[in-house]
Amino acid sequence: MSAYRTYQNITLYPVFHSRLEFASHIRAALLADPPDRVAVELPATWGEALWRGVRRLPFLSVVAEDGEGGLFMAIEPVDPMIEAMRTATELAIPCELMDLDVDHYPMLAEPVPDTYPVHLLGYDAVMAPLTGQVKFARHKLDEARETMMAHTLQQLAQKGGRVAAVLGAAHLTGVLEKLKTPQPRPLGRAKPRSLKLHNWAEPSARESMSEAPFLAADYERARQPQGRTPLVFPMGAPLFPSPASAPLGVGHSPRRGGEEPDMAEMVPVGVDRVARIRLLLTRAAMLYQDHTHDRISLRQLRGVGEFARKYALVDGLLVPDLYQLTAAARGMVDDDFARFVWDEGTRYPWQDGSGHLPQFDVSMTEMYRQGRKMVLRGKLRHNRPRLRGVTDRERLREHTQAGWKENWSSREICSHVPEDLVIEGVGRRLMTMAKGMLSGKHSRVEPFSASMKDGVDIRETLRNWHSKELYVKDAPVLPVEVGSVVVIFDEDRSKKNLGLPPLFESRYSWLVTWLGEHEQESDMAFYATPSGENLVGPGISRCEYGGFVLSYPPLRMFDVWSDPYFDVARDKPERLLLAGLDYSTKRHVVYVAPTPPRSAITALAGRMGRQIVYIPLGQLSRDMLKKVRNFHVLAGKHVRDIAGEYIP
């Protein structure tokens, strides 16, 4: 059974509005078998303004009625009605607008399913059962509208030739029934509308397009008759390939000079939502890594995809929308990654900045589209798209940035005080975690006898529910004290010995030992990216820790990197750990790293009367790690007065 309905020389194509799968199908159908005339479900009284908007695609337009509270209509490439008009223009086929212009037509909630199966299974397989079984919502004005459509189609059919009619699936049955008898032209709006074409402002389009802007952009690239190579993903391929192997765009083949594209070449390749989502997340992960130097693993990307897929199923969708992807990115990674997903997902490259048309800026509520609010927090303020121009202060920074490097001096460097407070706070928090871990090893669960001890153990009580006994926890508080904290972000073992000293082989070539400035600060040794390379202000350099050690109390630490006592260390992390063991005045030393220390180092710690408390780096929250991994170095204490203006 075909989803098309044919009556005499009229073929009706039922579609769902503003969905790219139907836009792609309508274009392919018209190109494969061009009719003599095309009719679309749009009001004829809007024709002049609509045609102007269609001709300026891929730039986005809005046709709006003058006056407060007037009607408006968005012109997007993914709308099948607009696509039918656009394709008819390219093929030089006469196109008629056949709908009736009515006032006060409500936004009806229709049971529209996810349209992704149209891409996978085909148009007929999805639409044939729907058009005959689904009962769409009706309004009293639908009768007059369908009469107008049938009247227009009958007039076109009398001219001879084949007519292709693109209309909403909700009107298919009514129009077919009315085509069986001659239909009069119904009375329409008596007073013509004052319509004006506007350019759709970028901030509004980012939020209010019917399809996510990145999908609309991909569809626009796919439909252009430039011989582009289709982007194909095998059905059995993983949901998210590794960033190194994932293509980031659609290729194209060269064309010989003066050659015209044939009809088969113009048939667009359908945009696969899942494939484009895969590329969107991969692109966002690469941008995230470039800006934060924090890599998102393939496992995390798969987690984002699984989170978004289940979120979509809760909302009755097969493929997640942009909001669900952003929510999944925030939940599985952090707010900064979610911001990159949103920025890339709302990027539509064709923006008209000529100013020839007035701007149309409208909220999602005014567009009668369901919107959901999400607040993204984070420190990447400079990564947000600048939509309102560049300030004078930003221009000043661009002009003076070259001079910052020339005036940089590392002779009297010091730290940024707010970051000192953060790293000391994280050190105390890690000490508390270590104390909890050691105390937890000595806790036990026992049946309740005379005392509730440290409370009821719900898990053990439920496990032994058949015995009708209550189990309680006995968690003694041990006098645990921690003297040093070692945190390793990057073990820095990727490069082999190239004839250089092992400590100087990588990007973390800056080796420093800092003493605390007062009793509330610890001594610190670290390896990091060199100071003076990434300047964010006059005398302000942004660096990244590879690893560091904090030792309490302060003012005791000799230069760790030149001390021959630690030469037994194989690499930088071991050197910092040995320094933490040596300078610790307490029995326990916290070691946070991707992998635990070698057994030889653990044995050495035992001979020194120390115990290493290992905490896997993956157990810490990403927010905690991001707070301390990036830091700023100031070229003297006098820079502290202005550092707050350049450091977010």
N, C-alpha and C positions, 0 to 999 in steps of 0.2 A: 504494500500500500504506500502510495506516495503522499508526502506532506503537501505537495502542490495541489491546487484545485483548478481545474480547467472548465470553463464554460464557453462553448463556441470557440472564438478566437482570443479569449481572454484567459491568461494564466495568472493566478493569484499566488503570491509568495507570502505566507504568514510569518511574521518575525516578532521578536521581543525588542522593544526600543532600547537604544543606547548600549548595545552589547556587541563587542568586537567580533565574536564568532559569527553573528548574523551579518554584520557588515562585510566580513570577509566572504561569506557564502554568497551574498547578493552580488557582490562584484564578480566573483568567479562565474556565477550563473549568467550574468549579463554578457560577460566577455566570451564565454564558451558558446552561447547561442543568442546573438544579439537580436532583440525583437525590433519591430517597426516603430513602436511607441512605448513609453514608460510612464506610469502613473504612480504617485506616491501619496501616502496619507499625511498630507500637510495642507493647510488652508491656502487657497489660491490668492486671497487678499493679501497675504504676506509675501507673495511671490517675488516682487522686485527686490526687496531687502534681503530675502533669503538667497536669491541667486547671486547677489553681490558678495554675500558671506561665503557661499560655496566656492566662488571663483578665487577668493583670497586664501583658501586652505593651502598649506597646512597651518597658516596663522589662525588662531582661534578668534571667533567672533560671537557677539550677542546682538540679536535684533530685539530692540526694546521699544515699547510704546511711550511716548512723551507723557509726562504728568506723573504725579505721585500715585503709587499703587497700580501702575500700568502693567500689562503683560509683557513677558520677554521670552525669548527662545534662544538657547545656546546652539552653536554650530560647531560640532566636533567631528573628527574623522571617523570615530567608531560607531556613529549612529547609522543604522542601515538605511534610514530614509535619506539622510544626507549623502551617504555613499551611492545610493541609487541615482540621485541627481548628479553627483559628481562624475560617475561612470558614464551616464548618458551624455553628459557634456563632452567627455573625452571621445566618445564614439560618434558624436554628432547625431544623436537620436533625439527626436522631440520628446520632451518630458512635461507632463501636466501635473499640477497639484490639485488633488481631488477632494480634499476634506472641506468641511463647512466651518466657517469662522464663527465661534460661539463665545459667549461671555459666561463667567462663573462656572466653568467646568471644574469639578473637584478632582483632587488627587486620589484616585481609587487604589486601594490596596489589592493587588492582584497576586494570585498564587504562582509567581514566576519561579521555576526551579533554577538550580545552578546550570549555566549554559556551557560549561566546559565539556560535557559529553558530546556536544555538537562537533567539537574539534576531534574527539577521539572516535566516535561512532558514525558520524555523518549526520547531515541535516534530516534526512527522511527517517532514520532510526529513532531520532529523538522527537521530532515534531509530529509525525504521523499519529502516534497514540495520544499525544497531548491535545491536538486540535479537535479531536472528537470526544474526549472524555472530560477535560477540565472545564469547569463552569466558572467563567470569569465574572467579576463584579460588573453590574450594569448601572447606567444612569439614564434618566429620562431623556437627556439630550442625545444619547447614542442612536436612537431611532432616526432622528433627523440627520445625524452625521452619516449613518450608513445609507440612508436614502440619497444623500448628496454623492457619496462615493459610487453607488450603483448607477446613478444618473450620468455621472461623468464617464464611467467606463462604457456605458451603452453608447454615448455620443462618440467616444473614440473608436469603438468597435465598428460603428457604421462607416467609418472612413476607410475600412479595409486594413489588411495586414494584421500581424500579431501584436497583441498588447500585453505587456508585463506590468502587473500591479503589485506594489509592495505596501503591505498594510499590517497593522497590529493583529496578532493572533486572536485577540478578543473580538475582533469585528469580522472574522472570516465567515462564520456561519450566517450572520445577519446579512452580509453583502451578497453571499451566494444565493440566499433565499430571495432577495430583492431583484437579482439579475434575471430571474425567471419571468418577471412582468415588467412592462415599461414603467419607469419611475419619473415623476415630475421633479423639477428643480425646486427644492424646499426654499422657503424664505430665509434669508440670511441677515446678517448685520446691515442695517441701512446706512449708517454713518461710517465712512472709511476711517481707518486708524491712521494716526500720525506716527509712523514707524521710522526708526533711525538705526543705522548700523554702528556698532561700537566694537572697539578692540577689547577683548577680554583680558583684564589686568592679570598679570602673572600671580600675585599673591592669592587672588580669588580663585584663579584656575587651578592652582596647586591643591586647594582644599575642596573644590566643588565640582571637578570634572566627574562625569558619570563613571568612567573607568579610571583607574590609577594612571597618572600622567606617563609613567614609564611604559605602560602597556600601550597607551595611545601612540606614543612616540615609536615604539617597535612596530606597531601596525602601519604607521605612516611610512616607515622605512621599507617594510615588506611590500607595500602596494605600489611603490614607485617603480615604473617600468624601466629599470636600469640594469636588468640582467643580474640581480643580486642572487648569490648562492643561498639556498634555504638553510636554516639552522636546524639540524636534525639531531635528536637525542634518541638513542635506542630505548625501547620500552623497559628493558631490564637494567638500564644504567642506574647507578646510585642517585639518590635524590640530590645530593650536593657533592660534586666532584672536588678534588683538591684544587686550591687556587692556582697551582702551577699549571694544571692541565685544562682548566676551564677557559673556553674562548670568551672574550669580552665584547664581541661585536659580530655583526653580520658582514661577511665578505662580499665582494662583488667582482665580476669578471669584466675585463675591458671590452669595449665595443669598437668595431671598425668604423672609421670615419664615414658619416653620411648614411649609415645603415639604420633603417627604421625597425623598431621592435615588432615582432610578429604577435599574433593574437595569443598564442600559447605562452609566449614569454611574459605577457602582461598579466596573466592569471596570478594573483598573489598567493604567497605561501601563508597558510594560517598561522597565527601567532599562538604558540603553545604556552599557556600561562605557567605551567609547572617549570618548563625550561627557562622562561624569563625570570621567574622567582629565584631559581637556582643561580642565575647570573647576577641578579640584583644583590643577593646576599653575599656572593663571592666578591663582587665589586665593593660593597660596603665593608667587608672584612679587610680588604686590601687598604682602603682609605683609613680605616680604623688603625691598622698596623702602622701606616705611614705617619699618622698624627700622634699616636700614643706609644709607639714602639712596643706594643703589647700584642702578641700574636693570638688570633682566634683559631683554635684547632678545628680540624675537620669533624671531630666528635662533637664539638660545641655547635657547629653549623648544622649537623644532623639533629642535634637536640632542639635547635631553633625551629627547624622544619617540622619535627614531630609535634612540638608544642603548638605551632600555628595550625597544623593539620587537625589536631584534636579540637582546637578552639573553633575552627571552621565547622567541624561536624556538629558542635554544640549549637551553632547558629544556622544549621541546615544547609551548609555549603560543602562542596567537595574540595574546592581549592581556596586557601585563605586569601582574604583581601588585604590591602595595604595596612589597615589599622591592626588586623590580627598579626601580621608579620612584625609590625613595629612593637606591639605588645609582647610578642614572643622574644624579640631581640632584647628588649629591656629585661624580661624575666630571666632569660637564660644567660645573658652576658651582662650588660649594664646600660645606663641611660645614654652614654656616649655612642655606643654601637647602634642603639635604637635611633638616635638622631641621624646617623649616617644612612641608615635604612630609609628613614623618612625623607631626607634630603635627596637621595638618589631616586627614591620611588616617586617623588613629586617633581622630578626634573623633566620638563618638556622643552626641547631645544628651540622650537620655532616661536620666537617672541618678536612682535612688531614694535620696535622702538622709534619708528619714524615720527609718530605724533600726528599723522594725517587723520586718524579717527579718534573720537573721544574715548576715554578709558571707561570701562564698565567694571566696577568693583562691587561685588555683592557677596553677602555671607551665605554659608551653606543653608541656614534656616530660610533665607529668602529664596533660595533655589529650590525649596520644597524637597530637600534631600536629607535623609537621616544622617545625622552627624554624631560622633562620639568624641569626647574630650580626653586628651592625654597630656599630662605635664611631664616634660623631660628635664631632668636636672643633671648638672655636670659642670665641668670647668672649661670645656672646649668652646668658649664664647667666640673665639676668632674663626671657628669652622662654620658658623651659621651663615647662610647665604645673605649677602648684603643686597637687599632689595630696594633700599632707599638712598643709595648714593654713598659716597665716601666723605667722612668729616674732614675738617681742616687739620685736626690733630693726627688723623691717620695719614694724611698727605705729608705732614711734617715728619712723621716717623719714617716714611718711605725715603724722603730726601736725606735724612740724617743717619740712616742705618749704615751706610758705607763708612761714615766717620766713627761709628762706635767701635768697629774692629781695629781701626788705626789707633784709637786712644785706650784700648784695653790694656790693663796691666795686672799681672797676677802676683805682684810682690807683697801686697797687703790684703789679700782676699779674706773674706769672712762670710758667714752664713746669713740667711734671711731668718729673722727671729720667729715669725709665725710658723715657718716650716720646722724650726727647732722644737717648738712646742708640740707639733704634730708627731714628729718622730720619737720624741721622748714618751709621749702618750702611747704610741704603738708599742714601744719597748715595754712599758709597764703592763700593757694588756697581754702581751705574749708571756710575761712572767706569770700573770694570773692564770693563763691557760695551762702553763706547765705545772703550776701547783695543783690545779684541778685534775690534770692527767695523773699525777703521782698519787694524789689522794684517792682517785677512782680505782687504782690498782689494789688498794687495801680495803675497799668497801666489800661488804658481803650481804647476802640476803638470807634470812632465817625465818622460821615460823614464829608467829606472834606468841609470846608467852606471858610476860609481865609488863613489858614496856613497848611503846610505839617506836622507840629508837629515833631514827631520822625520817619516819613517815612510811606509809604503805607503799609497797612495790606492786603496782597494778599489774605489770606484765607477768610477774611470777605468780601472783594470786590467780589470774585468769588461766595461766598454764596448768595450775594444779586445782582448778575449780572442782574437780571430781572428789578431791579429798576434803572439801569444806573447811580448809584452813586459810588463815590470813597470814600473808608474808610481809615482813617489814625490812627496811634497809638499815644497815649499820655502816655509816660512812664516816669514819674518824677523820678529824682535821689534823693533818700532820704538820709539824713545824718545818715546812719546806722554805728554803731561801735560795734565791737566784742571784748570781753575781754578774753574769754577762749574757748578752743576747747577740746571736749571730744570725743574720738574714741573708740568704743567697737567692737572688732573682735569676741570674744567668750564671751557670757553672763555668762558662767560657772555655769549653773543651773542644770547640769545633775545628780549630786549626792545628795543624801539625807543626813540629819544630822546623822553622825555616832558617836556622842558623842564628836566630835572635834569642835573647833570654826568654824563658817561657812566660814570664810575667808581662811581656810587652808585645804579644803576638796578635792582639785583637783590638776591637774598637774600644774596649774598656782599658785604655792605656794610662789613665790618670790614677796614680796611686798616692793616697794622702793619709796622713795621721793628724787628727785635730784633737786638741785638748779642750775640755769644757771651760767656759768662761766664768762659771760660778758653781756653787755647791749643788745646785739643782740640775746641772747638766752633766752628762756622762762624757768620758773620753770616747773618741770614735776613730776608727780606721776604715777605709773603704777603697774600692776600685770602681771607677766610673768613666764615662765619656769625657774627653778633655774639656777643660774650661776654656772659654774664649772663642769657641767655634760657633756656637748657636747663641747669638746675642739677641735678647728681646728688649733691651733698653740700654741707655748709657751706663756702662759699668755693670751690666746685669747679664749673666750668662746662664743659660738653661742647660742642665746636665742630667744624666740618667745613671742611677746606681746599677752596678752589676752585683754588688754585695757589700755588706758593712757589718761591723761589730761594734756594739755598745758595751762599755765596761764601767761599773760603778765601784767605788766613788771616783771622782774625776782627778785630773792633774797628776796622773801616775804613769801614763803610757808613753813609752819610747817609740821611735819610728818603727812601726811594724815591718815595713817593706825593706828596710836595710838591716834589720836585726839578724845576725847570723844564727841565733838560737832557733829560728823558725825555718832554716833552710832545708830541713827534712821534709817540708811540705811539697807535695807533687804539683799543686796548682794554687790559685788564689783562694778558693774557698777553704782549702785545708789550712792555709797560712792564717786566715782570719780565725778559723776555729781554734788553732793552736794558741793564737794570741788571746782569744777569749778564755781558754782554759788557764793560761799562765797568769793573766791579770785578774782573774776572778777571785774574790775574797770569800766566796761562798762555795758550797759543795756542788751546786747544780749550775749547769750552763745550758741555755736554750739554743737549739740549732734548727733553723727553719731553712729548708732547701728542697729542691726537686727530688734528690736521692739521699739516703742516709749516709753517714760517714763510714769510712773503711773500718774493718774490724781492728786494724793495727792502731788507728787513732782512738778507737773506743778503749782498747787495752791500755794505751798510753795514758788516757784520761784516768783510768782506774789506778794506775801506779802513782799518778799525781794527787790522788784522793778526790777526784772530781767525777761527776756523773753527767753524761750528755743526755738531755731530754730532746729527742728528735720529734719535730712537728712537720709533716709533709706540707710543702708549699701549697698544694692544691686544697688543703683544708681551710685556708684563709680566704676570706671574701675578696673578690676583685676590687671592691671599693677600698678596703684597707690597704691592699698592695699599691693601688694607684695613688693613694694619698702620700706615700713615702718614696715611691720609686723615682719620680721626677722631682728635681730640686733645683734651686738657683744659687749661684755663687756671685757675691758682690765684690767689686774691686775696691774694697775699703769700707770702713764703718760709716763714712760720710754718705755713702750711697743708700744706706738704710732709710734716710729721710724721704727719698723719692721712689723707693722700690715698690711701694704699694700701688703706685700709679701704673706700673707696667706688668705686675704679676697679679693674675686674677685670683 
